[in-house]
Amino acid sequence: MPALDLTQSSAALTRAVCDIHSVSGDETPLADAIEAAVSAYAHLEVIRDGDTIVARTNLGRDRRVVIAGHIDTVPINRNLPVEDRTVDGVEVIWGRGTVDMKAGVAVQLKLAAELTEPPVDITWMWYDHEEVDSALNGLGRLSRNRPDLFAGDFAILGEPSNGEVEGGCNGTLRAIVRTEGVRAHSARSWIGENAIHKAAPILARLAEYRAREIEVEGLVYREGLNAVSITGGVAGNVIPDACAVEVNYRFAPSRDAAAATRVVTDVFTGFDVEIVDVAEGARPGLDAALAKEFVDAVGATPKPKYGWTDVARFSALGIPAVNYGPGDPHLAHHDEERVPLAQIDAVERGLRSWLSGS
């Protein structure tokens, strides 16, 4: 089993964690290594659920913080093992997982080992299956199996945020908008009804849609409504009798699932609309006392998170949560994924300063 030395620098730990392959569904070797590493520290109670590892302090503090990060990555594409490179004059660690989100996990592991007497109790969570279907998500599974572990006053998710604080997140909804026609030989097309042609108004409404910007608790979230796939057709000489346009709606956390559904069904009035997936966003929660202390300690100006992240799972439990981690979100899943060394150090300093009360 690969070993992790938590006395190393966060940058060295980033390299070690990244080089343990953990594409979604193959997280066990990394989960084993994390469990073994944190189990060596007497101040941590270690709990395992599948390939999710929890380590927590039990110091009797009057407040508790939950800090989480996923350990899986999207598939590798000739970008492991990681390399030290200089890109545009910036020293980086290059390779799969550096941004999304093993640099953040490395910082968390180091601090979990070193912070033996924090002013708040801390629950650290490193979980599996984030990059795949939400039904498999290790954090979701843990919340069902051990809801008691989610007790907390504030949560931080180490998703890449360029070392800045991103509050809450947008919600996401997927819908299938369908049209129907009548099959016929394409040489006699007038006998049939072309379902793909009938989809033109759907695409026109999407093209005409203007993204809205909605302020929620001082942060401005940008919404979006876009076609992400279109299917239809039977054969090269047949008029299609069915067409389906998949639409993705990213909505501000001021809306719940019902309100988001109404927006989509209103846009496509007159069409057959099926909602196939919806996940509500998370309000920023930056008015919570711990959130204010955290933002002040790291010296950040909070920004909105446009994508959906697992902060929504904490928000649904009534726990304010933010995203805070090294790495540029635009490079997540990119074949040129890379994280600046300076951002790893900055996030470690910020979290250490806050969690140590210094």
Number of C-alpha atoms within 10 A of each C-alpha: 9 13 15 21 15 21 13 13 15 24 21 16 22 27 22 19 25 28 18 20 21 23 19 19 15 15 22 19 16 24 23 17 18 25 21 16 16 24 16 12 15 11 19 22 14 20 15 16 15 14 23 25 22 23 24 22 22 13 16 10 12 9 14 23 22 22 25 24 26 26 34 29 28 18 15 16 12 10 17 15 15 21 13 15 14 12 12 7 7 12 15 22 26 25 26 30 33 32 32 31 28 30 36 32 30 30 26 25 25 20 21 22 19 15 16 16 13 16 18 21 21 24 24 26 28 24 26 31 27 23 19 15 8 14 10 15 19 23 25 19 19 21 15 10 11 11 12 10 17 20 17 20 19 24 26 25 24 30 30 27 21 21 25 24 24 25 26 33 29 28 27 25 20 22 21 20 22 22 21 19 17 15 19 18 15 16 10 11 16 11 13 17 18 24 22 22 14 16 20 11 12 19 15 10 14 17 12 8 13 11 13 14 14 16 14 16 13 12 19 16 24 18 20 19 23 18 18 10 11 15 11 16 16 11 10 9 13 18 27 25 19 21 21 20 22 19 23 20 21 27 32 30 25 18 17 16 18 10 11 23 19 11 15 21 17 12 14 16 10 8 16 13 21 15 15 10 12 19 20 25 30 31 26 28 21 22 11 15 11 20 21 12 15 22 18 13 18 20 12 14 10 18 19 23 25 23 17 18 21 26 27 25 19 24 22 13 13 15 21 26 31 35 28 24 34 31 30 21 18 12 16 22 21 17 14 13 23 28 31 24 19 15 22 25 17 17 25 23 16 20 20 21 14 19 20 14 13 8
